[in-house]
């Protein structure tokens, strides 16, 4: 791996995850971190709680929420629809 590849990786991948997906995400996160040599910083919240945080300006690299929350984020132009 080159020095450029090492310096271009984020210190941690920031994730907002719904409480409903916490068990699955918690189980998969160590495998992801190991395979990608990337730490994951995750915040768990309800869909409405996560939506409120995002609408107040808090950001993450990845959002894992139910369809209704994702649709609302797209309507509010906080994420790209279909992404």
Beta strands, then each sheet from edge to edge (+ up, - down):
strand 1: 12-18
strand 2: 39-45
strand 3: 62-64
sheet 1: 2+ 1+ 3+
end
